Every structure is written in C-alpha cells, then in structure tokens.
Amino acid sequence: MPERPRVRRGQGPSRDQRPIRCREAAKTSWDRVAGWYDGWVGERGSTYHQAVAIPATLELLDPQPAEEILDLGAGQGVLAPYVVQRGARYTGLDASPRLIAAARRRHGTRGRFLLGDARDLRAVDGIRRTSYDAAVFLLSIQDIDPIEPVLDSVTWALRPTGRVVIVMTHPAFRQPRHSGWGFDESRKLQFRRVDSYLTPMAVPMKSIGGEPPTRSFHRPLSSYVDALANAGFVVDAMREIADLPPDRRPGKQSRAASRADAEIPMFLALRALRR
Ligand SMILES: C[S@@+](CC[C@H](N)C(=O)[O-])C[C@H]1O[C@@H](n2cnc3c(N)ncnc32)[C@H](O)[C@@H]1O
C-alpha cells in the first residue's frame, strides 16, 4: 500500500495529493493510449521532444527564476524538469487522468499536476486568476478543440504581462492525412504535397504499435493568430523548424531528402504577448 499523506484535523489533503478521479476532465483520445505514450516519451522526452520541440519551447518561453509556468495539455509532464531546471515553478494540467497519474509518478516532486479541462480553467481547483507568467502548449494545442475558450481561460489565468508559447506540427505543411512527401523524377526533387489546408477538421491519427487512434484538430495558421488576437494577444516571435536534424535520424538520407528537409518546416513555434 502506498503511504497516505498525513492530514491535520480539519484540513483535507492538499489538492495535489487528492486521489485522481477516474473520469476524464474533457473528452481526450489520449487517456486510452496513456501507458504507451508515457513509455514513448519517457523521463526526458522522445527524440522529437529532445531535438526539436523542447528546445523551441525553451527558446521562446525563456523561463526565469521564480516565474509561474502553466503547461496546458501537459501529458505525462515531460516539460516539468526543463522548466524547473531554470528555477521557474511548474504547474501541468491535462484532461487525462492516466497521464496526470503518470506525470505525478515521474515528476511529482518537480511541480504540481492537475486534472482539468484547458477550456475551462476557472473550474479547476488549484488554478487562480492572474497567477501565471506564461502558458505553454507543447504539442498539445492541436489535440484540443475548440481553441477560443482555451485562450479565453488562459487570459483569465495569466498576469497582465503574461505570454503564451505554442509548439505544434506545422499546420501548413504537415496536415495529417492531407499532406506527404513526393518525388519529382524529372527534376530529381523531393517535394511536399498539400491537398487540403484551409478547411478546419478533426483527423483521426494513425495508431502506433496497435494502439487506438488519437484525434487531432487541423486548423489553418490564421485560426491560431486570429484566436490569439481576439483573446488579447499579439504574436511577437515565430519559428519554423525542420524535421529531426540529420544526426538524429536513422539511416542515410538522399541529397533530395536533405534538401527538402532543409527547406520545408515540419514544426511551428510561436510566442504571443498580452497587448
Ligand atoms: C500529444 S499530447 C502532448 C502531451 C505533452 N505536452 C507532451 O508533449 O508530451 C496532447 C495532450 O493534450 C491533452 N488534452 C486534450 N484535450 C485537452 C483538454 N481539453 N484539456 C486539457 N488537456 C487536453 C491530452 O490529454 C494529451 O495529453
């Protein structure tokens, strides 16, 4: 039996120690694959986290000592050690009870992990108004729908000088199921095919290793910028990032593939500030 937290008379267990409810805080396809995802991400992140997504997040977020950082769609908490290492304080929130349980197991000493719906932060026990310096979406915003209430919630939770950092797969070049690589034999060129972009849509993502599919939400880039602007933010930095660097890839790449990789970004990171 795990040791139970000591509770003083008249005082309930702290929010972080309360047992996790089994119900999802919002419908998320990630709860069903939580065991697989936790194993894939591990303690310090998948290859993609380590080589691309986390460096981009940290560059734009630039967490400062004693700042309060709110990680929305935190999953199993992979960002926590990186934020805490910089001296900032970390709160992770996710709708999946299994991922929050995994986050507490792995990184519980590094920060707080709350079960909740990013679209309704006002309803989450443990999140207070104007108490965060930054909100982060690390590969999560495309799994949450709709985004307008999320950004409204974020406005409520952030201090007046707060910032938002979003890292996602590039919506213009990496639209799941509607984009892919092709090869132009006559020009010996690898090219990117995009056959659908402007129409927002829910996309079932192919499962890996027999896991049930997850669901992602495609939106054109303008949806993000407009939703941020409507919530009172203005984008002040943006990075378009290639796929994994060559030394992190399995096998040797052709010249055409290397050239295409250097030209066509697979990830997008942006930072927005409160106006
Ligand atoms: C691709 S995972 C990313 C997790 C983590 N940030 C990482 O990089 O490993 C997307 C996460 O968004 C969470 N999510 C989806 N809808 C949500 C919502 N309405 N509120 C909070 N989290 C949500 C899912 O449960 C899932 O953990």
The ligand as an SDF file (V2000), in Angstrom:
LIG
                    3D

 27 29  0  0  0  0  0  0  0  0999 V2000
    0.1230   14.9960  -27.9000 C   0  0  0  0  0  0  0  0  0  0  0  0
   -0.2810   15.0700  -26.2000 S   0  0  0  0  0  0  0  0  0  0  0  0
    1.0510   16.1470  -25.6730 C   0  0  0  0  0  0  0  0  0  0  0  0
    1.3980   15.9390  -24.2430 C   0  0  0  0  0  0  0  0  0  0  0  0
    2.6690   16.6600  -23.7590 C   0  0  0  0  0  0  0  0  0  0  0  0
    2.5520   18.1070  -23.8480 N   0  0  0  0  0  0  0  0  0  0  0  0
    3.8740   16.1870  -24.4940 C   0  0  0  0  0  0  0  0  0  0  0  0
    4.4840   16.9640  -25.2650 O   0  0  0  0  0  0  0  0  0  0  0  0
    4.2370   15.0060  -24.3210 O   0  0  0  0  0  0  0  0  0  0  0  0
   -1.7240   16.1330  -26.1310 C   0  0  0  0  0  0  0  0  0  0  0  0
   -2.3310   16.2460  -24.7400 C   0  0  0  0  0  0  0  0  0  0  0  0
   -3.4060   17.1670  -24.7350 O   0  0  0  0  0  0  0  0  0  0  0  0
   -4.3520   16.7130  -23.7430 C   0  0  0  0  0  0  0  0  0  0  0  0
   -5.6690   17.3430  -23.9230 N   0  0  0  0  0  0  0  0  0  0  0  0
   -6.5670   17.1900  -24.9420 C   0  0  0  0  0  0  0  0  0  0  0  0
   -7.6740   17.9260  -24.7250 N   0  0  0  0  0  0  0  0  0  0  0  0
   -7.4810   18.5690  -23.5300 C   0  0  0  0  0  0  0  0  0  0  0  0
   -8.2610   19.4920  -22.7770 C   0  0  0  0  0  0  0  0  0  0  0  0
   -9.4730   19.9110  -23.1890 N   0  0  0  0  0  0  0  0  0  0  0  0
   -7.7490   19.9470  -21.6110 N   0  0  0  0  0  0  0  0  0  0  0  0
   -6.5280   19.5420  -21.1690 C   0  0  0  0  0  0  0  0  0  0  0  0
   -5.7390   18.6820  -21.8520 N   0  0  0  0  0  0  0  0  0  0  0  0
   -6.2050   18.1930  -23.0160 C   0  0  0  0  0  0  0  0  0  0  0  0
   -4.3600   15.2140  -23.9810 C   0  0  0  0  0  0  0  0  0  0  0  0
   -4.9300   14.5050  -22.8980 O   0  0  0  0  0  0  0  0  0  0  0  0
   -2.8810   14.9380  -24.2200 C   0  0  0  0  0  0  0  0  0  0  0  0
   -2.2110   14.5960  -23.0320 O   0  0  0  0  0  0  0  0  0  0  0  0
  1  2  1  0
  2  3  1  0
  2 10  1  0
  3  4  1  0
  4  5  1  0
  5  6  1  0
  5  7  1  0
  7  8  2  0
  7  9  1  0
 10 11  1  0
 11 12  1  0
 11 26  1  0
 12 13  1  0
 13 14  1  0
 13 24  1  0
 14 15  1  0
 14 23  1  0
 15 16  2  0
 16 17  1  0
 17 18  1  0
 17 23  2  0
 18 19  1  0
 18 20  2  0
 20 21  1  0
 21 22  2  0
 22 23  1  0
 24 25  1  0
 24 26  1  0
 26 27  1  0
M  CHG  2   2   1   9  -1
M  END
$$$$
